[in-house]
Amino acid sequence: MARFDCGDGRSVYYEYHRGAATPIVLIHGWAMSGRIWAGTVEALKADGHAVITIDHRGCGQSDRDFEDMSIDALAGDVAAIVRHCGTGPVVLNGWSLGGAVAAQAAHLLGSAAAGLILTCGASPRFTKCEDFPYGGDPESLAASAAALAGDRAAFFRGLAEGVCVRAVSPQMIDWMWSAFVDSGPGVIESLVDLGNVDQRGLLADLTVPVLSIVGGADAILDPQVGMAAAQMAANGSLEVFDGCGHAPFIEDAPAYLAVVRRFLAGL
């Protein structure tokens, strides 16, 4: 385990599992922690890859009292930790909100990024706008903030129960809920900021291969968002997991890992 000093007396937690093959950074979703990737980490380590996981500001084992909880700040942490670890060019894999973080981090890293995977990623946009008809309604973010303030435990329980469409164990739902409810009080600021993020130009400008993995039955993020990302990226590809919800790496781990491995082999 390690901590990265963000320069203001606060730090974020990360893990760097060393390996000889292409380094992969696994970036978790909103109000979660890097532990959600445990099964994926084990599989990629067994393949010989170096793997980095990071707990976002306010999440997991990172400090909770950051003043800046924006997507830009989270991506800046990712890019700084990658540089600190001194790996070769990395593949960034971001789940949900982590997709927007991963895309911005790829932009910041430039030639130090070898590829980008969006796993049900909230990129290029999380919410609809006049010229982007996909995603959630902007008003839903205010409703989420109110529900979180009203009953934090119940809000996160409902979220944990809605992540997967395919059957998962009650223990898995409990595990996700425990990670959600353990997040700090500032995480809602990251979600609200996500509603202002527009990465359409960023995706078009990225020259690295971009793989968008979509849950065809995702009830948390409109699948059309991920489909649009694959079309907008200059070197984009799409993989749709029919019958999966918001977490294909949990709902169908063998098939998910096969897709990721094909992507890595093609770099």
C-alpha positions as CSV (number, residue, x, y, z in Angstrom):
1,M,0.0,0.0,0.0
2,A,1.1,3.6,-0.7
3,R,-0.1,7.1,-0.4
4,F,0.5,10.0,-2.8
5,D,0.9,13.4,-1.3
6,C,-1.3,15.9,-3.3
7,G,0.7,18.8,-2.0
8,D,-1.8,20.4,0.4
9,G,-1.3,18.1,3.4
10,R,-3.8,15.6,2.0
11,S,-3.1,12.3,0.2
12,V,-4.8,9.6,-1.9
13,Y,-4.3,5.9,-1.5
14,Y,-3.1,3.7,-4.3
15,E,-1.7,0.3,-5.0
16,Y,1.0,-0.5,-7.5
17,H,1.2,-4.2,-8.3
18,R,4.4,-4.7,-10.4
19,G,4.6,-6.7,-13.5
20,A,6.5,-6.9,-16.8
21,A,3.6,-6.6,-19.2
22,T,1.7,-3.5,-20.2
23,P,0.8,-1.4,-17.1
24,I,-2.9,-0.9,-16.6
25,V,-4.6,1.7,-14.3
26,L,-8.0,0.6,-13.0
27,I,-10.1,3.7,-12.0
28,H,-13.2,3.1,-10.0
29,G,-16.7,4.7,-10.2
30,W,-18.4,7.3,-8.1
31,A,-18.2,6.9,-4.3
32,M,-16.6,3.5,-4.7
33,S,-13.0,2.4,-4.1
34,G,-10.2,0.6,-5.9
35,R,-11.2,-2.6,-4.1
36,I,-14.1,-3.1,-6.6
37,W,-11.5,-4.2,-9.1
38,A,-10.1,-7.0,-6.9
39,G,-11.0,-9.8,-9.3
40,T,-9.8,-7.9,-12.3
41,V,-6.5,-7.1,-10.6
42,E,-5.9,-10.8,-9.8
43,A,-6.5,-11.9,-13.4
44,L,-4.3,-9.2,-14.9
45,K,-1.5,-9.8,-12.4
46,A,-1.7,-13.5,-13.3
47,D,-1.2,-12.4,-17.0
48,G,2.0,-10.6,-15.9
49,H,0.6,-7.0,-16.2
50,A,1.6,-4.2,-13.8
51,V,-1.6,-2.9,-12.2
52,I,-2.3,0.4,-10.5
53,T,-5.5,1.0,-8.5
54,I,-6.4,4.4,-6.9
55,D,-8.9,5.5,-4.4
56,H,-10.4,8.8,-5.5
57,R,-10.4,11.8,-3.2
58,G,-13.0,11.2,-0.6
59,C,-13.2,7.4,-1.3
60,G,-11.8,4.3,0.2
61,Q,-8.6,4.9,2.1
62,S,-7.9,8.3,0.7
63,D,-8.4,11.5,2.7
64,R,-11.9,12.9,2.9
65,D,-11.4,16.6,3.4
66,F,-10.2,17.8,-0.1
67,E,-11.5,21.1,-1.2
68,D,-11.4,20.3,-4.9
69,M,-13.4,17.2,-5.8
70,S,-13.8,17.9,-9.5
71,I,-13.2,15.4,-12.3
72,D,-10.1,17.5,-13.3
73,A,-8.7,17.1,-9.8
74,L,-9.3,13.3,-9.8
75,A,-7.7,12.9,-13.2
76,G,-4.8,15.0,-12.1
77,D,-4.2,12.6,-9.2
78,V,-4.3,9.7,-11.6
79,A,-1.8,11.3,-14.0
80,A,0.5,12.3,-11.1
81,I,0.5,8.8,-9.6
82,V,1.3,7.2,-13.0
83,R,4.3,9.5,-13.4
84,H,5.3,8.9,-9.8
85,C,5.3,5.1,-10.4
86,G,7.6,5.5,-13.4
87,T,6.0,2.8,-15.5
88,G,6.1,2.7,-19.3
89,P,3.0,3.9,-21.2
90,V,-0.2,2.8,-19.5
91,V,-3.6,1.7,-20.4
92,L,-6.3,3.6,-18.4
93,N,-9.5,1.7,-17.7
94,G,-12.2,3.8,-16.1
95,W,-15.6,2.5,-14.8
96,S,-18.6,4.8,-14.7
97,L,-17.5,8.2,-13.4
98,G,-14.0,6.8,-13.6
99,G,-14.4,6.7,-17.4
100,A,-14.5,10.5,-17.5
101,V,-11.5,10.6,-15.1
102,A,-9.6,8.1,-17.3
103,A,-10.3,10.1,-20.5
104,Q,-9.0,13.3,-18.9
105,A,-6.0,11.5,-17.4
106,A,-5.2,10.1,-20.9
107,H,-5.3,13.6,-22.2
108,L,-3.0,14.8,-19.4
109,L,-0.5,12.0,-19.9
110,G,-0.1,12.4,-23.6
111,S,2.5,9.9,-24.9
112,A,2.5,8.2,-21.5
113,A,-0.9,6.8,-22.3
114,A,-1.0,3.7,-24.5
115,G,-4.8,3.2,-24.6
116,L,-8.1,3.9,-23.0
117,I,-10.9,1.6,-21.9
118,L,-14.2,3.0,-20.9
119,T,-16.1,0.4,-18.9
120,C,-19.7,1.8,-18.8
121,G,-17.8,5.0,-18.8
122,A,-19.4,8.4,-18.3
123,S,-17.7,9.9,-21.3
124,P,-18.2,12.0,-23.4
125,R,-21.1,13.2,-21.2
126,F,-23.1,12.0,-18.3
127,T,-26.1,14.2,-18.9
128,K,-28.1,15.3,-21.9
129,C,-27.7,18.7,-23.5
130,E,-29.2,20.4,-26.6
131,D,-26.9,18.7,-29.1
132,F,-26.3,15.4,-27.2
133,P,-29.5,13.5,-26.6
134,Y,-28.0,10.7,-24.5
135,G,-27.4,10.3,-20.8
136,G,-29.4,11.4,-17.8
137,D,-31.5,14.5,-17.2
138,P,-29.4,17.3,-15.6
139,E,-32.1,17.7,-12.9
140,S,-31.5,14.2,-11.7
141,L,-28.2,15.3,-10.1
142,A,-30.0,17.7,-7.8
143,A,-32.4,14.9,-6.9
144,S,-29.5,12.5,-6.2
145,A,-27.9,15.1,-3.9
146,A,-31.2,15.6,-2.0
147,A,-31.7,11.8,-1.7
148,L,-28.2,11.4,-0.5
149,A,-28.6,14.1,2.1
150,G,-32.0,12.7,3.3
151,D,-30.9,9.1,3.9
152,R,-27.4,8.3,2.9
153,A,-27.6,4.6,3.8
154,A,-30.8,4.0,1.9
155,F,-29.7,5.9,-1.2
156,F,-26.5,3.9,-1.5
157,R,-28.4,0.6,-0.8
158,G,-30.6,1.3,-3.8
159,L,-27.6,2.2,-5.9
160,A,-25.8,-1.0,-4.9
161,E,-28.9,-3.0,-5.8
162,G,-29.2,-1.3,-9.2
163,V,-25.6,-1.8,-10.4
164,C,-26.0,-5.3,-11.8
165,V,-28.8,-6.7,-14.0
166,R,-27.5,-10.2,-14.1
167,A,-27.9,-12.2,-10.9
168,V,-25.1,-11.6,-8.3
169,S,-24.9,-12.9,-4.7
170,P,-26.4,-10.9,-1.8
171,Q,-22.9,-10.7,-0.5
172,M,-21.7,-8.9,-3.6
173,I,-24.5,-6.3,-3.2
174,D,-23.6,-6.0,0.5
175,W,-19.9,-5.5,-0.4
176,M,-20.8,-2.7,-3.0
177,W,-23.1,-1.0,-0.5
178,S,-20.4,-1.1,2.2
179,A,-18.0,0.7,-0.2
180,F,-20.6,3.2,-1.2
181,V,-21.7,4.1,2.3
182,D,-18.1,4.4,3.5
183,S,-17.4,7.3,1.1
184,G,-16.8,10.8,2.4
185,P,-19.2,13.7,2.6
186,G,-17.7,15.5,-0.4
187,V,-18.3,12.8,-3.0
188,I,-21.5,14.4,-4.2
189,E,-19.4,17.3,-5.4
190,S,-17.7,15.0,-7.9
191,L,-21.0,13.7,-9.2
192,V,-22.4,17.2,-9.6
193,D,-19.2,18.3,-11.4
194,L,-19.6,15.3,-13.8
195,G,-22.8,16.9,-15.0
196,N,-20.7,19.8,-16.3
197,V,-18.1,17.6,-18.1
198,D,-18.1,17.4,-21.9
199,Q,-15.4,15.3,-23.4
200,R,-16.5,15.1,-27.0
201,G,-13.6,17.2,-28.3
202,L,-11.2,15.4,-26.0
203,L,-12.2,11.9,-27.3
204,A,-11.9,13.1,-30.9
205,D,-8.4,14.4,-30.2
206,L,-7.1,11.3,-28.6
207,T,-4.9,9.3,-30.9
208,V,-4.6,6.2,-28.7
209,P,-6.9,3.2,-29.2
210,V,-10.1,3.6,-27.2
211,L,-12.4,0.7,-26.3
212,S,-15.8,1.4,-25.0
213,I,-17.4,-1.4,-23.1
214,V,-21.2,-1.0,-22.7
215,G,-23.7,-2.9,-20.6
216,G,-26.7,-3.3,-22.9
217,A,-29.2,-3.3,-20.1
218,D,-27.4,-0.6,-18.0
219,A,-30.0,1.3,-15.9
220,I,-27.5,3.7,-14.4
221,L,-25.8,5.1,-17.5
222,D,-27.5,5.3,-20.8
223,P,-25.8,2.7,-23.1
224,Q,-26.0,5.2,-25.9
225,V,-23.3,7.3,-24.1
226,G,-20.7,4.5,-24.5
227,M,-21.8,3.9,-28.1
228,A,-21.3,7.5,-28.9
229,A,-17.9,7.5,-27.3
230,A,-16.7,4.7,-29.6
231,Q,-17.9,6.6,-32.6
232,M,-16.4,9.9,-31.5
233,A,-12.9,8.5,-30.7
234,A,-10.5,8.8,-33.6
235,N,-9.4,5.2,-33.0
236,G,-12.5,3.8,-31.2
237,S,-14.1,0.4,-30.9
238,L,-17.2,-0.9,-29.2
239,E,-18.1,-4.0,-27.2
240,V,-21.7,-4.4,-26.0
241,F,-22.5,-6.9,-23.3
242,D,-26.1,-7.8,-23.9
243,G,-28.0,-8.5,-20.8
244,C,-25.4,-6.9,-18.5
245,G,-26.0,-3.8,-16.4
246,H,-23.5,-1.3,-15.1
247,A,-20.7,-3.6,-14.2
248,P,-19.8,-6.2,-16.8
249,F,-16.5,-6.9,-15.0
250,I,-18.6,-8.3,-12.1
251,E,-21.7,-9.6,-14.0
252,D,-19.7,-11.6,-16.6
253,A,-16.0,-11.5,-15.5
254,P,-14.7,-14.2,-17.9
255,A,-16.1,-12.5,-21.0
256,Y,-15.1,-9.1,-19.8
257,L,-11.5,-10.2,-19.2
258,A,-11.4,-11.8,-22.7
259,V,-12.4,-8.5,-24.3
260,V,-9.8,-6.6,-22.2
261,R,-7.1,-9.1,-23.1
262,R,-7.9,-8.8,-26.8
263,F,-7.6,-5.1,-26.6
264,L,-4.2,-5.3,-24.8
265,A,-2.9,-7.8,-27.2
266,G,-3.7,-5.5,-30.1
267,L,-1.7,-2.5,-28.8
